[in-house]
Amino acid sequence: MTSPLDRLPKIGAPATRALTAAGYTTLRQLADVPRAELARLHGMGPKALGVIEAALAEHDLRLS
């Protein structure tokens, strides 16, 4: 059984591809990653960043 931290939240395909290409395949890996670093990824927009931040907050985690 996988935890919600073991997969990426449901975001758009371009944002998912950008994260995967950068080596991020789970929500857990995004904890403490600088928000600016993710924002620089091609395909990562404000909506996807908001979804990621909300998903992390559900587990008392956050971007840095």
C-alpha positions as CSV (number, residue, x, y, z in Angstrom):
1,M,0.0,0.0,0.0
2,T,1.4,3.4,-0.9
3,S,1.1,6.6,1.1
4,P,0.0,9.9,-0.5
5,L,3.6,11.0,0.2
6,D,4.8,8.2,-2.2
7,R,3.2,9.8,-5.3
8,L,2.9,13.2,-6.8
9,P,-0.4,15.1,-6.4
10,K,-2.7,15.4,-9.4
11,I,-1.3,18.3,-11.3
12,G,-1.2,19.0,-15.1
13,A,0.8,16.8,-17.4
14,P,3.4,19.5,-18.2
15,A,4.1,20.1,-14.5
16,T,4.3,16.3,-13.8
17,R,6.7,15.8,-16.6
18,A,8.9,18.7,-15.4
19,L,9.0,17.3,-11.9
20,T,9.8,13.8,-13.2
21,A,12.6,15.1,-15.5
22,A,14.1,16.9,-12.5
23,G,14.1,13.7,-10.5
24,Y,11.1,14.3,-8.3
25,T,8.8,11.3,-8.4
26,T,7.1,11.6,-5.0
27,L,5.6,14.3,-2.8
28,R,8.0,13.4,0.0
29,Q,10.9,14.4,-2.2
30,L,9.5,17.9,-2.6
31,A,9.5,18.7,1.1
32,D,12.0,21.6,1.8
33,V,12.8,22.1,-1.9
34,P,13.0,25.9,-2.6
35,R,9.7,27.1,-4.2
36,A,11.8,29.2,-6.6
37,E,13.6,26.1,-7.9
38,L,10.4,24.4,-8.8
39,A,9.0,27.6,-10.3
40,R,11.9,27.7,-12.7
41,L,11.0,24.3,-14.2
42,H,9.5,24.5,-17.7
43,G,5.8,23.5,-17.3
44,M,5.5,24.4,-13.6
45,G,3.0,27.1,-13.1
46,P,1.4,28.9,-10.1
47,K,-1.6,26.5,-10.0
48,A,0.6,23.4,-9.9
49,L,2.8,25.0,-7.2
50,G,-0.4,25.7,-5.2
51,V,-1.5,22.1,-5.4
52,I,1.9,20.9,-4.3
53,E,2.0,23.3,-1.4
54,A,-1.5,22.2,-0.3
55,A,-0.6,18.5,-0.5
56,L,2.5,19.1,1.5
57,A,0.6,21.1,4.1
58,E,-1.7,18.1,4.7
59,H,1.3,16.3,6.1
60,D,2.8,19.3,8.0
61,L,5.5,19.7,5.3
62,R,6.3,22.7,3.1
63,L,8.5,24.0,0.4
64,S,11.4,26.2,1.5
